[in-house]
Each structure stands twice: as structure tokens, then as C-alpha cells.
Amino acid sequence: MGKFQCLRAMLAAGVCSAGISLSGFSATPAAAFETTAEAAAKARHRINIAGRQRMLTQRMTKAVCMALTSGDAARWSEEAYIAAITFEDTLGELLNGSKDGKVKRAEAQSERAALEKVFEVSEGFTASVRQIASRDLNSAAMTLILERNLPTLTRMNSAVGQMERLLGGSDVSAAKASTINQAGRQRMLSQRIAKDLCFVRAGFNEDEARAALGESVALFSVTLNGLRVGDESRGLLAPPTPVIATRLSQVQERWDRILPVAKEAIAGAQISAQTLADTVAEADALLVDMNDAVRLWAEQSG
């Protein structure tokens, strides 16, 4: 079995390179007739994995940047490749259903249209990521990655919003759908912040990266506060269990270490290679904690 085939098999088993477990996104096996609880569980699962797609757009772009600029190209190339194939596989499942029946085919025309719009821009994007990850350092591929990572993110975000509107209030409560959606968005922001710090360090679209950092930092901070204590005005429920509250406290601790570096970069400072490496590692650890919090939220009934 080749290297990437092996990695793909590991991914199917729920393992990925940064210690992020993709297990826990389980759903009830397909059945002829679903109970209300089963339908709600599948709805929460769908919003969760669709939300994860947003994170993957930024994770693969961050990993490409780190592969090209750090001293550990093999590690970051592997991460970029895994993120790309996970995105492609999940998008296919959201559109057409999974073979194991855990993910249903998108039936609503509005949802299918939103997902097809994602595919229009993501196909070339993920192919270019896989090309760079395979160490085929083609400048056209890198240009496409820079051009399409944000449009892919934007269209995926619209698709997740469409799912929230369709599923919220029917199979799952609107407040819970909103909370899972926004908690899931935090995963994306952790990777977008890490990506933009790498862009600043490398000089890739530097001015745009600094501006994006400012927006991401503000949104992450206000959303994290709402997730920890509840914020009705933002559609955020307070943690329903002590375990979720603890995970979010861990996220806060990591965020408190990332924030000063991000603020310096926003203000125009250059960051050292070591500071970048340390901050990206912290962002990836935050992602693990945030992913766990989202999983726990998705498993909550109601």
C-alpha cells in the first residue's frame, strides 16, 4: 500500500496527522424508518461535518504555506494532502450520500445548489493542493491555491448556512443548529489565523493577510465568549455540560497564548520563524480542543 493510500486508510479509521480524531462523528445506521431522535442526530452530524469543510479549506492552505517556508516540508505536505482528500470525500458524501448510509444524499434543491457551487471552485483548488503536497512545485498551482482558498471557504460557509436553515427547527432546534455551526466555525478560524500568520511571514498577499487576521481575531474572541457563557443575541447557547465547559476553558487558555502574536502581526510587526512555528502548533492544539467541543455539542440530544 502506497504512502497516501495508507494515510487514506488511517483517515477512514478516524485518525489524522495533527492528532485530530475524526471519530465521534458517528451516526445511526440507515434504517427504513427513522425515529425523531435518529433524524436529529443525523442533522447535527451533517451540520458538524459540513462545518468541518470550512476548516479544511484553511488547514490545507496553511499546510501548503508551511511546507513551502518551514524546514519540515514532508510533515506539512502530508497534512495538506490529507486535508485535501478529506475535503473532496466529504463534499461528495454531502452531495450524494455515503456508502455506509451515515450521511444522506442532499435532497433539497437549495442545498444541492449550494454544494455544487462549492465544487465549482474547490475542484481545481484541492487538485492544486495535492499537486504541491506531492512536491510538484508548480507556480500555477500555487497561484490557484491563493486565488481559490477564500472563495471555496465562502461558498462552503454559505452551504453550511443553508443546512442550518433547512435543519434548524425541524430535525434539530434552531438554537442548537446555530451553536454547532458557530462552534464549528471556530475550528476554521483557528486554521485561518495560522494560515494568515504564515502568509505574513512568507510575504504571500501580506497586506490582505494582516487585514484578515484582524477580522478573524475579533470574530473568534466574541464567539468564544458567547460559547462559554451563552449569547442569545448571537444565537449561542451556554454549555449544557461541565465537560463542554471544560473544553472551552482549554480553548480559552490556548487562545490567550495565540492572541498577543496575532495582535503584533496585525499591527505590522514581523514574526520570527520560531514564533510562527510555536503559534501554529498552539493553533493546531486549539483545533483539537475545539473539535472535541463541537463533537460533544453535536452528540447532545434536542
C-alpha positions in Angstrom: 0.0 0.0 0.0 1.4 3.4 -1.0 2.0 6.2 1.5 -1.1 8.2 0.7 -3.3 5.2 0.3 -2.1 4.2 3.8 -2.9 7.7 5.1 -6.3 7.5 3.5 -6.9 4.2 5.3 -5.9 5.8 8.5 -8.3 8.7 7.9 -11.1 6.3 7.3 -10.4 4.8 10.7 -10.7 8.2 12.3 -7.0 9.3 12.6 -5.3 12.3 11.2 -1.8 13.8 11.4 -2.3 16.6 13.9 -3.9 14.4 16.5 -7.4 15.4 15.4 -9.7 12.5 15.7 -12.3 12.3 13.0 -14.1 9.7 15.0 -17.0 10.7 17.1 -18.9 11.9 14.1 -20.9 8.7 14.1 -24.5 8.5 13.1 -27.2 5.9 13.5 -27.1 3.2 10.8 -29.5 3.7 7.9 -32.9 2.2 8.6 -36.2 2.1 6.7 -37.9 4.3 9.3 -36.0 6.8 11.5 -37.1 8.0 14.9 -37.2 11.7 15.6 -34.0 11.2 17.8 -32.2 9.4 14.9 -33.2 12.2 12.4 -32.0 14.8 14.9 -28.7 13.0 15.4 -28.1 12.8 11.7 -29.0 16.5 11.3 -26.4 17.5 13.9 -23.8 15.3 12.4 -24.5 16.8 8.9 -24.0 20.4 10.2 -20.9 19.3 12.0 -19.1 17.6 9.1 -20.2 20.3 6.7 -18.8 22.9 9.1 -15.5 21.0 9.2 -15.2 21.5 5.5 -14.7 25.3 6.2 -11.8 24.4 8.5 -10.2 22.1 5.9 -10.1 24.9 3.3 -7.8 26.9 5.6 -6.0 23.9 7.0 -4.8 22.7 3.6 -3.7 26.3 2.6 -1.9 26.8 5.9 -0.1 23.4 5.5 1.0 24.4 1.9 2.4 27.6 3.2 4.3 25.9 6.0 5.5 23.2 3.6 7.0 25.9 1.3 8.5 28.0 4.0 9.4 25.8 7.0 12.1 23.2 7.5 9.7 20.3 7.7 8.2 20.1 4.2 7.4 16.4 4.5 5.2 16.8 7.5 3.3 19.8 6.2 2.9 18.2 2.7 1.3 15.2 4.4 -1.1 17.4 6.3 -2.1 19.3 3.2 -2.7 16.1 1.2 -4.9 14.5 4.0 -6.9 17.7 4.3 -7.5 17.9 0.5 -8.7 14.3 0.2 -10.9 14.6 3.3 -12.5 17.7 1.8 -13.1 16.0 -1.5 -14.5 12.8 0.0 -16.8 14.7 2.4 -18.1 17.0 -0.3 -19.0 14.0 -2.4 -20.8 12.4 0.6 -22.8 15.6 1.4 -23.9 15.7 -2.2 -24.6 12.1 -3.0 -24.6 10.3 0.4 -22.0 7.9 1.9 -21.8 4.2 1.1 -22.3 3.3 4.7 -25.5 5.4 4.9 -24.2 7.6 7.7 -24.5 10.7 5.5 -27.7 11.2 3.4 -27.8 12.5 -0.1 -28.7 16.2 -0.3 -32.3 16.2 -1.3 -33.3 19.9 -1.0 -32.6 21.7 -4.3 -31.2 24.8 -2.4 -28.7 22.7 -0.5 -27.6 20.8 -3.6 -27.2 24.1 -5.5 -25.0 25.5 -2.7 -22.8 22.4 -2.6 -22.5 22.3 -6.4 -21.3 26.0 -6.2 -18.6 24.8 -3.7 -17.5 22.1 -6.2 -17.2 24.7 -9.0 -14.3 26.4 -7.2 -13.0 23.6 -5.0 -12.1 21.1 -7.7 -9.1 23.0 -9.0 -8.2 24.2 -5.5 -7.9 20.8 -3.9 -6.2 19.3 -7.0 -3.6 22.1 -6.8 -3.1 21.4 -3.0 -2.5 17.7 -3.8 -0.1 18.7 -6.6 2.0 21.0 -4.3 1.8 18.4 -1.5 3.3 15.8 -3.9 6.3 18.3 -4.2 5.3 19.3 -7.8 6.1 22.9 -7.1 4.2 24.4 -10.0 3.7 28.2 -9.8 0.3 28.0 -11.5 -0.9 25.6 -8.8 0.3 27.9 -6.0 -1.5 30.8 -7.7 -4.7 28.8 -7.9 -4.4 28.0 -4.2 -4.0 31.6 -3.3 -6.9 32.6 -5.5 -9.4 29.9 -4.6 -8.9 29.2 -0.9 -11.2 32.0 0.2 -13.9 31.6 -2.5 -14.1 27.9 -1.5 -14.4 28.9 2.1 -17.1 31.5 1.4 -19.2 29.1 -0.7 -18.8 26.3 1.8 -19.9 28.7 4.6 -23.0 29.6 2.5 -23.7 25.9 2.1 -23.5 25.3 5.9 -25.8 28.3 6.5 -28.3 26.7 4.0 -28.2 23.4 6.0 -28.7 25.3 9.3 -31.8 27.0 7.8 -33.2 23.7 6.5 -32.4 21.6 9.5 -32.8 24.1 12.4 -36.2 23.9 13.9 -37.2 20.7 12.2 -34.8 17.8 12.9 -32.8 19.8 15.5 -33.6 23.0 17.4 -32.7 26.3 15.7 -30.6 27.4 18.7 -28.6 24.2 18.7 -28.1 24.2 15.0 -26.7 27.8 15.3 -24.5 26.9 18.2 -23.0 23.9 16.4 -22.5 26.0 13.2 -20.7 28.8 15.0 -18.7 26.5 17.2 -17.6 24.7 14.1 -16.6 28.0 12.5 -14.1 28.4 15.4 -12.2 25.4 14.0 -11.9 27.2 10.7 -10.8 30.4 12.3 -8.0 28.7 14.2 -6.6 27.5 10.9 -7.2 30.7 9.0 -5.3 32.7 11.7 -2.4 30.2 11.5 -2.5 30.4 7.6 -2.5 34.2 7.7 0.4 34.4 10.1 2.3 32.1 7.7 1.3 34.4 4.8 2.6 37.4 6.7 5.9 35.6 7.5 6.3 34.4 3.9 5.1 37.6 2.2 2.1 36.0 0.5 -0.6 38.6 0.0 0.8 40.2 3.1 -1.5 43.3 3.4 -4.6 41.2 2.8 -3.4 38.6 5.4 -2.9 41.3 8.1 -6.4 42.7 7.4 -7.9 39.2 7.5 -6.1 38.5 10.8 -7.9 41.5 12.4 -11.3 40.2 11.3 -10.6 36.6 12.3 -9.3 37.6 15.8 -12.3 39.8 16.5 -14.8 37.1 15.4 -13.0 34.3 17.3 -12.9 36.3 20.5 -16.5 37.3 20.6 -17.8 33.9 19.5 -15.6 32.1 22.1 -17.0 34.3 24.8 -20.6 33.6 23.7 -19.9 29.9 23.6 -18.6 29.9 27.1 -21.4 31.9 28.8 -24.2 32.0 26.2 -25.2 34.9 23.9 -28.8 34.9 22.8 -28.2 37.9 20.5 -25.7 35.8 18.5 -27.7 32.6 18.7 -25.3 30.9 21.1 -26.3 28.5 23.8 -24.3 28.2 27.0 -22.5 24.9 27.5 -25.1 22.2 28.6 -22.5 20.1 30.4 -19.4 20.6 32.6 -17.3 18.6 30.0 -18.1 21.0 27.2 -17.4 24.0 29.6 -14.0 22.5 30.4 -13.1 22.0 26.8 -14.0 25.6 26.1 -11.9 26.8 29.0 -9.0 24.9 27.5 -9.6 26.6 24.2 -9.6 30.0 26.0 -6.2 29.2 27.6 -4.7 28.4 24.2 -6.3 31.5 22.6 -4.8 33.7 25.3 -1.3 32.5 24.1 -2.1 33.0 20.4 -3.7 36.4 20.7 -0.6 38.5 21.5 1.2 37.2 18.5 -1.7 37.8 16.2 -2.1 41.3 17.5 1.6 42.1 16.8 1.2 40.8 13.3 -2.0 42.9 12.8 -0.1 46.0 14.0 2.6 45.4 11.3 5.3 43.5 13.2 7.2 40.7 11.5 7.3 37.4 13.3 10.2 35.1 13.6 10.3 31.6 12.2 10.3 30.1 15.7 7.4 32.3 16.8 5.4 31.2 13.8 6.1 27.5 14.4 5.1 27.8 18.1 1.9 29.7 17.3 0.9 27.4 14.5 1.4 24.4 16.9 -0.8 26.2 19.5 -3.5 26.8 16.9 -3.4 23.2 15.9 -3.7 22.1 19.6 -6.6 24.6 20.0 -8.2 23.0 16.9 -8.2 19.6 18.7 -9.9 21.0 21.8 -12.4 23.0 19.7 -13.2 19.9 17.5 -13.8 17.9 20.7 -16.2 20.6 22.0 -18.1 20.6 18.7 -18.4 16.8 18.7 -19.8 16.9 22.3 -22.3 19.6 21.2 -23.3 17.5 18.2 -23.9 14.5 20.4 -26.3 16.4 22.7 -29.9 15.5 22.0 -32.5 18.1 21.3 
